[in-house]
Each structure stands twice: as C-alpha cells, then as structure tokens.
C-alpha cells in the first residue's frame, strides 16, 4: 500500500481516536461527579438513613448536557481533521493542475517539485515526475527545433548548387555534361542526407527492432575494412588492423546495424586524416566487453567538444570545413547504445582522435 493510504488512515484514525477519547473523558468526569455526590449523601445521613437530601437543580445540569458534550467534541475534532486533510491534499493537486495547464499552453518552465516542500508521498513523486517530464519535453522541443534548423541549413547548400548547375546548363549549353554531373552529385548528397536522417530518426524513436544474432567479431571487421581500404586508397591512407587472436570472439546483435556503426566511425577517421597517414583499428576483450578502438592521425577535436561530436549535425571547430553532414557518429552512437554498449572519444597525445566502441561479449 502506498504512502497516501497510510496518511489517509492516520488522519481518520486520529479523528476517531479523538472522538473516543472525548467520550471516554466525558464518561470519566461524569462518573467522578456521581461518586462525589454519592459520598456527600452518605456523609450527611450516617445516623438517619431515612433522611432524604435534595440535590439542587443546578447539580443535575451536567447529566442533562452529558450526551451532547462528547458529540460536540467529536464533531469539532472531525471538522478540524477534515479541514487539515482537505488542505493537505488539495494544495498539491491544485499546484499540479496549474502546472499541467501551464504546460498545455506551451510553457514548459513550470516546476512543482520545489513547492511540494518536505512531502514524501505519491503526490510528491508525481510532482517530481512532472518536473522530469517537463525538462525532457523542453529538451526534445529544443532538439527538434535545432534539428529542423540544421536540416534546413544542410539542404540549402546542395539546393543552391543544383540551381546554379541548372542555370549554367541553360546559359552555356556546351557545358551540359559538366552541369549534369554536378546535378547528379548534389542529388546523391541530398539522397544520402535524407537517408541518414531517416535512419537517425528511426533509431531515436525506437522504431527499429533489433534482430539479434551471434556475430563474429573478426568477420564483421573484415567486411568493414574491405570498404574502408578502398576509400582510403584515394587519399593514400593505410588501414592497419590486427585480428583478434580468438577467432571465436562473438557478440550478440544485428549485423547490418553493427556494420554501419563501425563503418561510420572508420570512414569518419579516414575523412579527417591527412593524406599518406594511417588509421589503425585494434580490439580487446575485457570484463565481458569487446572494445573496438579506431585511431586516426587527423587534427583531433577540441577538448570541450569531445562529447558533442556524437550529436547530429555537430561539426567540430577543427573539422568544420570538411565535407559531410555530421550525422554518421550520431547514428553510430544510437546503434551502439541500442546494443547495450557505449562509445566515446579522446584525443591522442601524438595527434589524432581515438574512438572507442564497447559492446557486450556473448
């Protein structure tokens, strides 16, 4: 049973107990008066038992008022406890009503937790839950507004280039092939961005249900590195990977999603590494977790931005001029966390960035 139940119980119990005590005290007082009256009568007729002592009329008045006194006491006690009980429970409910009405009108800054004082019951828990809900809704609305702004910004650039290419094709027909190639390239960029946004949205909303299976770590990384080495050759970037000694090291998850998460991290390392440099991939198994460490030789990330690079559309101050949408690491984070793992980044002392993916081992 909850704490509100016991508070109701205690209030009503105290009201009834006060009534009972009032009746008991009234009976006790009346009994004492009767005993005193009886003793007086006995003292006045010790020798003549036939003498009748008349009790003054005013001494009968307590008996006349006796049934009404405990009733009044009980009614007064019940009234007082009922008023206290009504105030005690109606005040926080009124505060919650005002907070919900304020939230319904779009004001998510309303808070009720502090106004609950030292209460420790379900109403206080409800107030705390409202505050948490309001904070999360506010953060979600801000995130959606920021996302809309960032998506608009990201789409504006390829659309502008498309318009330029179309105008160039009309004004200079001899450059039609060049214009068509540009239009095709910008269309592909927009298609990639929309695809990444859809994937990120589905991951954040939980629409993607994981279909877990046993995935061999070495096989997974080998398929990722096949594509990475092909992309790295264009920049003369070598991809170094030493397979895990245990060929049977496996993890539980959806292979295509895990492939995409690791691929996004590796491609990000290639993108921001200098030409003729190295990207290394290492793995380790410890405490039931598999760690996949991807190190590059790029410019690194400012210390204050290490946690921000996993947010959608965030572009680090050292990498803001590079091509891309800033969504890949955000997708990787969502996939890794959906598999019960974690992902973080740190700068390498000799230069570059190290991204560590930790996933539970089977």
N, C-alpha and C positions, 0 to 999 in steps of 0.2 A: 504494500500500500504506500501511496505517495505521502509527501510531507504535508500537502494541503489537507489530506484526510485527517491527519493527526491534529492539525491546527483547528479544523472544524470540531473535531472530537473534544479537544481540550477546552475550547470556548464554551460549547454546550454543556460539557461536564461541569465546568466551573459555575455556570449559571444555575444548573440543577443543584449542585452541591451547596451553593449559597442559599437557595430556597430551602433546602432540607435543614441546613444549619440554622436558618432563621426560624423555621418551625420548631426545631429542637430547643433553641434558646427560649422561645416563647413558652413552650411547654414547661421548661425547667423553671422559668420565672414564676409561672402560674402555680406550679407545684410548691415552690418555696413559700409563696404567699399563702397558699392553703394551709401549709404546715404551721406557719407563724400564727395564722388565725386560729387554728385548732389549739395550739399551745396556749394562747391567750384565753380562750374559752375555758380550757381545763384549769388554768390558774385561777380564774375568777369564781369557779364553783367547786372548790375542794371539799367543802363540808355539806353543801346543799346541792345535791345532784338535780333537784327539780327546778333550780333557778335557770331561767332562760335569758340569755344575753342577746339583746337585739344588736345586730350589726348595722351600723349606719349605712344609709343608702349609697353613699359615695364609695364604700368598700366593695360594692357589687359591680361597679362600673368596669373594672378590669375584666371580669368574667363576660360582661356584655360585649366588650370590644375585643375579646381574645380571638375569635375566629378571623377577624378582619386584619389583625396586625401581621401575622405570618403571610397572609395573602398579599398584602401591600408590599411587604419586604421582598417576597419572591418576585412579584411583578416588577418592582423597581430594579432588582438585580438583573432580571431577564432583559429589561429595557436597556439598561446600561451596557450589558454584554452584547446585546443585539446591535446597538449603535456602534460599539467598538468594532464588532465583527464586520458590519456592513462597511464602515470606513476603511478597515484594514484591507478588505478585498476589492472594494470598488475603486479605490485610488489608483492602484497599479493597472487595473483593467482600463480605466479612463485614460491613463498615460499611454498604454499600448494602443488604444483606439485612436488617439490623436497622432501617434507615430505612424500607424498604418495609413491613416487618412493623409498625412503629410507625404508619405512615400507614394501613395496612389496619385497624388498631384504632381509627382516628379521631383520632390525634394527628398533626396536620399541622405541628407546630412543629419536627419533627426536620429537621436540616440536616446534610449530609455534605461540602459544598464546602470548608469550612474545614479539616476533618480530612484532606483529601487532601494538604495541605501544598503543596509546590512541584512536584507531579506535573504533567506536560504531555502527557497521552496520552488515549486514548479513555475510560479509566476515570474520569479527572478530568472529562472532558466530560460523562460520564454522571452524575457526582455533581452538576455544575453544573445539568444539565438536570433532575435530580430536585428540586433546590432551587427552580428556577423553577416546576416543576410544582406543588410543594407550596405555594408562595406564591400561585399563581393559583387553585389549588383552594380554599385558605383564603379568598381574596378572593371567590371565587364563592359559597362556602357562606355567608359573611357577607352577601353581596349578596342571596342568596336568602332568608336569614332576615329581613333588613331589609325586603325586598320583601313577604314574607308578612305581616310586622307592619304595614307601611304599607297594604297592600291591605285587611287586616282593619280597620284604622282608617278607611279611606276608605269601606268598605262599611257600617260600623257606623252612621254618621250617617244616610244615606238609609233604612236599615232601621228605625232608631229613629223617623224621621219617618213612615215608612209605618205602623208600629204605632200611632203617635199618631193618624194620619188614620183608620185603621180603627176605633180606639176612639171617636174623635169621631163617626164616622158611625153607630155603634151607639147612643151615648148621646144624640146630637142628630140625629135623622133629618131635621130641617128644614135642616140644613147638609150634606146628602148631596152636592149638586153641588160645593160647596167642597172636601169631603173627597175626592171622586173626582178633581177637578182636581189636588189635592195628590198623590194616589197616582200619577196619570199622570205628573206632573212628576218625582217621585222615581224612578219606574220608568225614565223616559228617562235620568235621570242615571246610574243603575246600568248601563243598557244602554250608554251612552257610555263609562263607565269600563271595562267588560268588553271592549268593542271596542278601546279604546286599549291595554289590557293585552295582548290577543291580538296586536295589530299590533306592539307593542314586543317581545313575546316572539319572534315570528316573525323580526323584524329582527335581534335579538341572536343568535338561533340560526342565522341564515343560511338559514332555510327559504324565504325569498323570493328567487327567482332573477330578477335584473334582465333585462328585455327591452328593451334599449336601442334607441333610435331618435333621429333628429335632431329636436330640439325648438327651435322658435323662441322666443327669449327674450321679445320683446315680446308675442307671442301668449300665452305662458304667464302672464306677469304681468298681462295684461289680464283673463284669466279669473279669476285670484286676486282682483283688485281689484273685480270686479263683486260678489262676495260680501262683500268687506270693506267696501265703501261702504254696502251695505245694512245691515250690522251696525253700522257707525259712525254711521249716521243716528240710531239710537236714543239715542246719547249726545252727539249733535251734534258728532261728531268728523270733521274733514275729512281725506280721504286724498289726499295730494299725490304724483303720480308723473309724471315726465318720461320718455317712452320713449327708449330708446337710439337715437342718431342713425342707427346702422347697422341697417337693418331686417332684414338677413340674419344678424345675430349669432345663432348657434345653439350648443347644447350637446348632448352625447350622453347620453341617459339614458331612464328610464321616466317618461313624462309624468305619469301619475296620482300616482306617488310624489313626484316633484318638486313637483307642485301641492300635495300635502298638507304637505310640509315647509315650503314658503314660506307657505302659508296658516296653518299653526300659529304661525309667527313673527309674521305680521301680526296675527292675531287676539289673540295674546298682547300685542302693542303696544297694540291697541285696548282690551283688558281693563284694562290698568294705566295708561292715560292718563286725565287728568282730563277732565271734560265741557267741551265747547266748546274743545278743543285740536286739535292737528294730529298726524298720523302721516305721515311722509314716506318715500318709497321712491326710492332712487337706484341707478343701476347704472354700472359702469365695466368696461372691458376692459383688462387689463394682463398682460404676460408669459404669455400663453396661458391666463389665468384670467378668468372672469367674476365680478365681485363684486356682490352684491345687498345694499345697506345699508338696513336698516329702523330709523328713528329715531322714538322716541315722546317724549312730554312728561310722563311719569309721575314717580314718586318715585325711579326708579333702583334700583340694587342695591348693598348694602354691598360694598366692595372685596374683602373676603375671601370673598365668596360668588359672584363672577362666574363662576368655573369650575364651581361646584356647581349652578347653575341648570339645567344640561343633564343632571343626574341625575334619574332617575324619582322623583316624589313630593317632590322638594325644594321647599320654599316659603321664599322669601327673607324675612328679618325685616321688610322694608318692605312685603311683599305677602302676609303670612301670613293676613290677614283676607279676602282676595279670594276670589271663588268660583272653583272649578276643582280639578283633581286633581294638577296639577304633572307631567303626563306629556307634554304637547304638545312642549316643547322637547327632551325626551329622544328622542322619535320623530323630530323634525327632525334631530337630531344623527346618529342611526343612518342615516337616509336619505341625508344629505349625505355622510357618510363612506363609505357603500356606493357612492357615485358618484365616489369619489376626491377629494372636496372637504373643506372644513373649515368650521367655524362657531365663532364666538367673540363675546363681548360686552364692551362697555366703557361706562362712564358718560360722559354728555355734560356738559361743564363748565357749561353753562347750565341743566342739569336734564334728566332723562330717561335712557333707555337706548338704546344703538346696538348692533344685532345685525348682524354681517357674515357673509354666506354666500359662500364662494368655491367655484366649480365649474369644472372644466376646460372650455375652449372647444374646439369642434370644429376 
